[in-house]
Amino acid sequence: MEIKITLAGGKKVDAEINGMVIKTDQPVKYGGEGTAPSPFEHFLASIGTCAGIFIVGFCQERKIPTEGISLLERIEYAKDADGKMFMDKIVLEISVPPDFPEKYHNALIKVADQCAVKKTIMNPPKFDIKTIVKNN
């Protein structure tokens, strides 16, 4: 898989994947225009949306309507020994409507836990970053 990254001006950086463009920008307080989520915000959103697509698949397989199901992702921070803040925990809360079958409540947690983004974070890849000279 390849993702083409382009510097789109100012603090904007775009990623092209399979002909689709994901736009990013930095918040105004960091010198951007705040026109799109930051790359880090996209990263965080990918965790919840990944869990969400696994929940959609689970419900579709069982013909359970997905209307009224939502996820809330909350980021919790803590301080290290030097007093610096760090991301300590990512909490995903799955809200279901009252008529959602109770026998599937724990199954939703298990299926959301299968998220490929989460699994990648738990077993991170190696990075190989290099500069190349592009001939025109």
C-alpha positions in Angstrom: 0.0 0.0 0.0 1.2 3.5 -0.8 -0.2 6.8 0.5 0.9 10.0 -1.3 1.5 12.9 1.1 1.5 16.4 -0.3 2.3 19.7 1.3 -0.8 21.8 0.5 0.4 25.2 1.7 0.6 26.9 5.1 0.2 24.1 7.7 -1.9 22.0 5.5 -0.7 18.5 4.6 -2.9 16.1 2.5 -2.8 12.3 2.1 -4.1 10.6 -1.1 -5.3 7.1 -0.7 -7.0 5.1 -3.5 -7.9 8.4 -5.3 -9.4 9.9 -2.1 -7.8 12.9 -0.3 -7.7 13.3 3.5 -7.0 16.9 4.3 -5.2 18.0 7.4 -4.5 21.4 8.9 -3.2 22.6 12.3 -5.3 24.6 14.7 -5.0 28.4 14.6 -3.1 28.4 17.9 -0.4 26.3 16.2 -0.1 28.5 13.1 -2.7 26.7 10.9 -6.1 27.9 9.7 -8.1 25.2 11.5 -9.8 24.1 8.2 -9.4 20.4 8.8 -8.5 18.0 11.6 -4.8 17.8 12.5 -3.0 14.6 11.6 -3.1 13.6 15.3 -6.8 14.1 15.4 -7.2 11.9 12.3 -5.1 9.3 14.0 -7.3 9.4 17.1 -10.5 9.3 15.0 -9.2 6.2 13.2 -9.3 4.3 16.5 -13.0 5.0 17.1 -14.1 4.7 13.5 -12.2 1.4 13.2 -14.0 0.0 16.2 -17.2 1.4 14.7 -16.9 -0.5 11.4 -16.4 -3.8 13.3 -19.6 -3.0 15.2 -21.4 -2.3 12.0 -20.2 -5.7 10.6 -21.3 -7.5 13.7 -24.8 -6.0 13.6 -25.2 -6.5 9.9 -24.3 -10.2 10.2 -27.1 -10.6 12.8 -29.6 -8.2 11.1 -29.5 -5.9 14.1 -30.3 -2.3 13.1 -27.5 0.1 13.7 -29.7 3.2 14.1 -29.2 4.6 17.6 -25.7 3.0 18.1 -22.9 5.4 18.6 -19.4 5.4 20.1 -17.8 8.1 22.3 -14.0 8.1 22.4 -12.4 9.9 25.3 -8.8 10.5 25.8 -7.5 10.5 29.3 -4.2 12.2 30.3 -1.9 11.8 33.3 1.3 13.3 34.5 4.7 11.6 34.5 7.2 11.8 37.3 8.5 15.2 35.9 4.9 16.6 35.8 4.6 16.4 32.0 1.2 15.4 30.6 1.0 12.2 28.5 -1.9 10.2 27.0 -2.7 7.6 29.5 -5.8 5.9 28.3 -8.2 5.8 25.3 -11.8 5.0 26.5 -14.4 3.8 24.0 -18.0 3.9 25.2 -20.5 2.1 22.9 -24.0 3.5 23.4 -26.9 1.3 22.3 -30.6 1.9 22.2 -32.9 0.3 24.9 -34.1 -2.3 22.5 -30.6 -3.6 21.6 -30.3 -7.2 22.6 -28.7 -7.4 26.0 -27.1 -10.8 25.1 -24.8 -8.9 22.6 -23.5 -6.1 24.9 -20.3 -8.0 25.8 -20.0 -9.2 22.2 -19.9 -5.6 21.0 -16.9 -5.0 23.4 -15.1 -8.0 22.0 -15.8 -7.1 18.4 -14.7 -3.5 18.9 -11.5 -4.8 20.5 -10.6 -6.5 17.1 -10.0 -3.0 15.5 -6.9 -3.2 13.3 -5.8 0.3 14.3 -5.8 -0.7 18.0 -4.0 -4.0 17.2 -1.3 -2.0 15.3 -0.8 0.3 18.2 -0.4 -2.7 20.5 2.2 -4.2 18.2 3.8 -1.2 16.4 5.5 -1.5 13.1 9.1 -0.4 12.6 9.7 2.9 10.8 12.2 3.5 8.0 12.3 7.2 7.2 14.7 8.4 4.5 15.3 11.3 2.1 15.6 10.6 -1.6 16.4 12.9 -4.5 13.6 13.0 -7.0 14.7 13.4 -10.6 12.3 15.4 -12.8 
